[in-house]
Amino acid sequence: MASKKINHVYIKDAFSLAGPVEKDGSIKDYDIVIDDYYYRTKTFEQAEIKMQKVVIDNILHRHHLVHSDIDLLVSGDLSNQISVSSYTASNYPFPFLGVYSACASFVESLIVASEMMESKKKANVLCVTSSHNLSAEKQFRFPIEYGSPKPNTTTFTATGAVSVLLTKEVSNIRIEGYTIGSVVDLGCKDASHMGAVMAPAVAKVLMNHLLDFQRNVDDYDLILTGDLGCVGSKILNEYVRRTYGIKMKNHLDAGCNLYLKSQEETYAGASGPVALPLYLFNKVLKQKKWKKILIIGCGSLHNPFFVNQKLSIPSIAHAVSLEVNL
C-alpha cells in the first residue's frame, strides 16, 4: 500500500534555524540565523548537533512543553548512519525513530509520524531534520578546501535545521495523506547532477499519488519539490510532459528558490533535507496563497564508495498532501 489518507494529524508549529548563506537568500525572517559554520563548537558535525538541539528546545519552549509531553521524536540527516540525529536524541528521553531517505528524509519523517499518531487519541510528535554544507560536502563530494571545480549542475547543500510539532489538535495545517515512493535508478552516475538523478523518482511518486487518490495535477494549488535545483526542476517538468503528457503550471522547487540568482556560489540551487522545510515554513506558508499543497521530498541514495566504483545512483521520493487554512 503506497498511499493512505490521514484523518487527524495536524502541523501545529515549526521552528527554523538557517546558516550563513541561507540568511542572505530569498528568505529574510527565519527564527534564528547563524553566521558561524562552527556555531561556537569544535567541528561542523558538533555544530549540526547543536543546531538540532536549538530548534527542538525552542519549539518546546514556545509551546510550554516539557520532555514528558513528547511521545516520539522522528529525525534524519545526511551524516553517516544519521549520527547527528542520534547524538541529538541522546540528550532527550523521547522515544526515537531515525529515518534516512537522504534529502527526502523530512517528508519521510512526516509519513512515519503521521502513521504512528493515527491510532492515538492524543499525541505530540517532533519531526526534525538538518543539513550542514561543510560536513555534507566533504562526505558526498570533496571538502571545500580541496578546491575541486564544480559544474553548473551542482547543488549547494543548505545549512539549517527545522523542528516540526505534530499534534492531534486541530490547527491550520492538516496532513491529509501520503504516498511512499519506490527506488528509481535510470543509470545516472554523476554525483554532481543530483537533479537528473532524482527527477524520475519525483515523477513516479507524483503519478502514483495522483492515481491512488484519483486526482489530477491541477487539484493542487502548489506542488513543492524538495531540492531538485533549477536544472533538475527543468528536467522534471520535461520528463513529466514527455512521459505522461502533463504540463505542470503549479510547480515550485524549494532548492531552486531558496537562494538568490546573485549567489553564484550556490550553482543550481540548494540541496539537503532541510531545504524543503526551510522554504515551506518560512516562505510558502507565510504567503498564504495556497490551500492544497503537495510536498515531495527527493533524495539521492548514493555514497562515495559506490560513486567511486562507477555504479549508477538510485533515488527516492515521498509525497505528503497538506490542507492549509491560513
C-alpha positions as CSV (number, residue, x, y, z in Angstrom):
1,M,0.0,0.0,0.0
2,A,1.9,3.1,-1.2
3,S,-0.8,5.7,-0.4
4,K,-3.0,6.4,2.6
5,K,-5.4,9.1,3.8
6,I,-4.6,10.6,7.2
7,N,-7.6,11.8,9.3
8,H,-6.5,13.6,12.5
9,V,-2.9,14.8,12.3
10,Y,-2.0,18.5,12.2
11,I,1.1,20.6,12.0
12,K,0.9,22.9,15.0
13,D,4.2,24.8,14.5
14,A,7.7,24.8,13.1
15,F,10.9,26.4,14.3
16,S,13.7,27.1,11.8
17,L,17.4,27.9,12.0
18,A,19.4,29.0,8.9
19,G,23.0,29.2,8.1
20,P,25.3,32.0,6.8
21,V,24.4,31.6,3.1
22,E,20.8,30.9,3.6
23,K,20.2,34.1,5.6
24,D,21.3,36.1,2.6
25,G,18.9,34.2,0.3
26,S,15.3,34.7,-0.7
27,I,14.0,34.3,2.9
28,K,14.7,37.1,5.5
29,D,12.8,36.1,8.6
30,Y,14.0,32.7,9.9
31,D,13.5,32.2,13.6
32,I,17.3,32.0,14.1
33,V,20.2,32.7,11.8
34,I,23.9,31.8,12.4
35,D,27.0,33.4,10.9
36,D,29.5,30.8,12.0
37,Y,29.6,27.3,10.4
38,Y,31.2,26.0,13.6
39,Y,28.3,27.6,15.7
40,R,30.8,28.0,18.6
41,T,31.7,24.3,18.6
42,K,34.9,22.5,17.6
43,T,33.6,20.7,14.5
44,F,31.0,21.1,11.8
45,E,29.3,17.9,13.0
46,Q,29.1,19.1,16.5
47,A,27.6,22.4,15.1
48,E,24.9,20.4,13.4
49,I,24.0,18.5,16.6
50,K,23.8,21.9,18.3
51,M,21.5,23.2,15.5
52,Q,19.1,20.3,16.0
53,K,19.1,20.8,19.8
54,V,18.4,24.5,19.4
55,V,15.3,24.0,17.2
56,I,14.0,21.3,19.5
57,D,14.5,23.3,22.7
58,N,12.9,26.4,21.1
59,I,9.8,24.7,19.9
60,L,9.3,23.1,23.3
61,H,9.8,26.4,25.0
62,R,7.4,28.3,22.6
63,H,4.6,25.9,23.5
64,H,5.4,25.4,27.1
65,L,6.1,21.7,26.7
66,V,8.2,19.6,28.9
67,H,10.0,16.4,27.9
68,S,7.2,14.2,29.1
69,D,4.8,15.9,26.7
70,I,6.6,14.5,23.7
71,D,5.5,11.0,22.7
72,L,8.0,10.5,19.8
73,L,11.0,12.1,18.0
74,V,11.4,11.2,14.3
75,S,14.6,12.6,12.8
76,G,17.0,12.2,9.9
77,D,20.0,14.0,8.4
78,L,22.8,13.4,5.9
79,S,25.6,12.3,8.2
80,N,26.9,8.8,8.2
81,Q,24.5,6.5,10.0
82,I,22.3,9.6,10.7
83,S,24.7,10.1,13.6
84,V,23.8,13.8,14.1
85,S,20.2,12.8,14.8
86,S,21.3,10.0,17.1
87,Y,23.6,12.2,19.1
88,T,20.9,14.8,19.4
89,A,18.4,12.3,20.6
90,S,20.7,11.1,23.3
91,N,20.1,14.5,25.0
92,Y,16.4,13.7,25.5
93,P,14.2,11.0,27.0
94,F,12.0,10.8,23.9
95,P,11.3,7.6,22.1
96,F,13.3,7.9,18.9
97,L,13.0,6.7,15.4
98,G,15.8,7.6,13.0
99,V,14.9,7.8,9.3
100,Y,17.0,8.1,6.1
101,S,15.9,8.8,2.6
102,A,18.8,11.3,2.0
103,C,17.2,14.7,1.1
104,A,13.7,13.1,1.3
105,S,14.1,12.3,5.0
106,F,12.0,15.2,6.2
107,V,8.9,14.1,4.2
108,E,9.6,10.5,5.3
109,S,9.6,11.7,8.9
110,L,6.1,13.2,8.4
111,I,4.8,10.0,7.0
112,V,6.2,7.8,9.8
113,A,5.0,10.2,12.5
114,S,1.5,10.6,11.0
115,E,1.1,6.8,10.8
116,M,2.2,6.4,14.4
117,M,-0.2,9.1,15.5
118,E,-3.3,7.8,13.7
119,S,-4.1,5.2,16.3
120,K,-3.6,7.6,19.3
121,K,-6.3,9.8,20.8
122,K,-3.7,12.3,21.9
123,A,-0.1,12.7,20.8
124,N,2.7,15.2,20.4
125,V,5.4,14.2,17.9
126,L,8.5,16.1,16.9
127,C,9.9,15.7,13.3
128,V,13.4,17.1,13.0
129,T,15.9,17.4,10.1
130,S,19.1,19.3,9.4
131,S,22.0,19.5,7.0
132,H,25.3,21.3,7.1
133,N,27.1,22.4,4.0
134,L,30.7,21.7,5.1
135,S,30.0,18.3,6.7
136,A,27.9,17.1,3.8
137,E,30.1,18.3,1.0
138,K,33.2,16.5,2.4
139,Q,31.2,13.3,2.9
140,F,29.5,13.2,-0.5
141,R,31.8,15.1,-2.8
142,F,35.0,16.9,-1.8
143,P,36.0,19.1,1.2
144,I,35.6,22.7,0.3
145,E,39.3,23.2,1.0
146,Y,40.2,20.8,-1.8
147,G,39.2,23.4,-4.3
148,S,37.6,21.0,-6.8
149,P,35.9,22.7,-9.7
150,K,32.2,22.1,-10.0
151,P,29.8,22.0,-13.0
152,N,26.8,24.3,-13.1
153,T,24.5,21.3,-12.4
154,T,25.9,21.1,-8.9
155,T,23.6,21.9,-6.0
156,F,24.8,23.6,-2.7
157,T,24.0,21.7,0.5
158,A,21.9,24.0,2.7
159,T,22.9,24.7,6.3
160,G,20.0,24.7,8.7
161,A,17.7,22.8,11.0
162,V,13.9,22.6,11.4
163,S,11.7,21.1,14.1
164,V,8.0,20.5,13.4
165,L,5.4,19.8,16.1
166,L,2.7,17.4,15.1
167,T,-0.4,17.1,17.2
168,K,-4.0,15.7,17.2
169,E,-5.3,19.2,18.0
170,V,-7.0,20.9,15.1
171,S,-4.8,23.6,13.5
172,N,-4.5,25.5,10.3
173,I,-2.3,22.8,8.6
174,R,-3.6,19.3,8.2
175,I,-1.7,16.3,6.9
176,E,-4.3,14.9,4.5
177,G,-2.5,11.9,3.0
178,Y,0.8,10.5,1.8
179,T,2.4,8.3,-0.9
180,I,5.5,6.3,-0.3
181,G,7.9,6.3,-3.2
182,S,9.9,3.5,-4.7
183,V,13.6,3.5,-5.6
184,V,14.3,4.5,-9.1
185,D,17.6,4.1,-11.0
186,L,17.9,5.2,-14.6
187,G,21.6,4.8,-14.8
188,C,22.9,8.3,-14.0
189,K,26.4,8.2,-12.4
190,D,27.1,11.9,-11.9
191,A,27.2,12.8,-8.2
192,S,27.3,16.5,-9.3
193,H,24.0,16.2,-11.1
194,M,21.5,15.3,-8.4
195,G,18.6,16.9,-10.2
196,A,18.9,14.4,-13.0
197,V,19.3,11.6,-10.6
198,M,16.2,12.5,-8.6
199,A,13.7,13.9,-11.2
200,P,12.5,10.4,-12.4
201,A,11.7,9.4,-8.7
202,V,9.8,12.6,-8.2
203,A,7.8,12.0,-11.4
204,K,7.0,8.4,-10.4
205,V,5.7,9.2,-6.9
206,L,3.7,12.2,-8.2
207,M,1.9,10.0,-10.8
208,N,1.4,7.2,-8.2
209,H,-0.1,9.7,-5.8
210,L,-2.5,11.1,-8.4
211,L,-3.5,7.6,-9.5
212,D,-4.0,6.3,-5.9
213,F,-6.1,9.3,-4.8
214,Q,-7.8,9.7,-8.2
215,R,-6.7,13.2,-8.7
216,N,-5.1,15.3,-11.4
217,V,-2.2,17.7,-11.1
218,D,-4.5,20.7,-11.1
219,D,-6.3,19.6,-7.9
220,Y,-3.3,21.0,-6.1
221,D,-2.7,24.8,-5.8
222,L,1.0,24.0,-5.4
223,I,3.4,21.1,-6.0
224,L,6.5,21.8,-4.0
225,T,9.5,19.6,-4.6
226,G,12.5,19.5,-2.2
227,D,15.8,20.0,-3.8
228,L,15.9,19.3,-7.5
229,G,17.6,22.6,-8.0
230,C,16.9,24.8,-11.1
231,V,18.4,22.3,-13.6
232,G,16.6,19.3,-12.0
233,S,13.3,21.3,-12.0
234,K,13.5,21.7,-15.8
235,I,14.3,18.1,-16.2
236,L,11.3,17.1,-14.1
237,N,8.9,19.2,-16.0
238,E,10.2,18.0,-19.3
239,Y,10.1,14.4,-18.1
240,V,6.5,14.6,-16.9
241,R,5.4,16.3,-20.1
242,R,7.1,13.7,-22.4
243,T,6.4,10.6,-20.3
244,Y,2.9,11.4,-19.0
245,G,1.6,14.2,-21.2
246,I,1.2,16.6,-18.3
247,K,2.2,20.2,-18.1
248,M,2.8,21.4,-14.5
249,K,2.0,25.0,-14.1
250,N,1.8,24.8,-10.3
251,H,5.3,23.5,-9.6
252,L,8.0,25.2,-7.4
253,D,11.2,23.7,-6.2
254,A,12.5,24.8,-2.8
255,G,16.1,24.2,-3.8
256,C,15.8,26.4,-6.9
257,N,14.2,29.2,-5.0
258,L,16.0,29.2,-1.6
259,Y,18.9,31.3,-2.8
260,L,19.1,34.5,-5.0
261,K,20.4,34.3,-8.5
262,S,23.2,36.7,-7.4
263,Q,24.5,34.0,-5.1
264,E,26.7,32.3,-7.7
265,E,28.4,30.0,-5.2
266,T,25.2,28.1,-4.9
267,Y,25.3,27.0,-8.6
268,A,21.9,25.2,-9.4
269,G,20.4,25.9,-6.0
270,A,20.0,24.3,-2.6
271,S,20.1,20.6,-1.7
272,G,19.8,18.8,1.6
273,P,16.8,17.6,3.6
274,V,16.4,21.0,5.3
275,A,15.9,22.9,2.0
276,L,12.2,21.9,1.7
277,P,11.0,22.7,5.2
278,L,13.0,25.9,5.3
279,Y,11.2,27.1,2.2
280,L,7.9,25.6,3.1
281,F,7.5,27.1,6.6
282,N,9.3,30.4,6.0
283,K,8.2,31.3,2.5
284,V,5.3,29.3,1.1
285,L,3.0,29.1,4.1
286,K,3.7,32.7,5.1
287,Q,2.5,33.9,1.7
288,K,-1.0,32.4,2.4
289,K,-1.7,31.8,-1.3
290,W,-2.1,28.1,-1.5
291,K,-4.7,25.9,0.2
292,K,-3.9,22.5,-1.1
293,I,-0.2,21.7,-1.3
294,L,1.6,18.6,-2.3
295,I,5.2,18.4,-0.9
296,I,7.6,15.9,-2.5
297,G,10.9,15.2,-0.8
298,C,13.5,13.7,-3.1
299,G,16.8,12.0,-2.2
300,S,19.8,10.6,-3.9
301,L,20.7,7.3,-2.3
302,H,24.4,7.2,-3.1
303,N,27.6,7.1,-1.0
304,P,31.2,7.9,-2.0
305,F,32.2,4.3,-2.2
306,F,29.6,3.3,-4.8
307,V,30.2,6.5,-6.8
308,N,33.9,5.8,-6.9
309,Q,33.1,2.3,-8.0
310,K,31.3,3.9,-11.0
311,L,27.9,2.5,-10.0
312,S,24.8,4.3,-11.1
313,I,22.9,6.3,-8.5
314,P,19.4,5.3,-7.2
315,S,17.0,7.8,-5.9
316,I,13.8,8.0,-3.9
317,A,10.9,10.5,-3.5
318,H,8.0,10.6,-1.0
319,A,4.9,12.8,-1.1
320,V,2.7,14.3,1.6
321,S,-0.6,16.2,0.9
322,L,-1.3,19.3,3.1
323,E,-4.6,21.1,3.6
324,V,-3.9,24.7,4.6
325,N,-6.3,27.2,6.2
326,L,-4.2,30.3,6.9
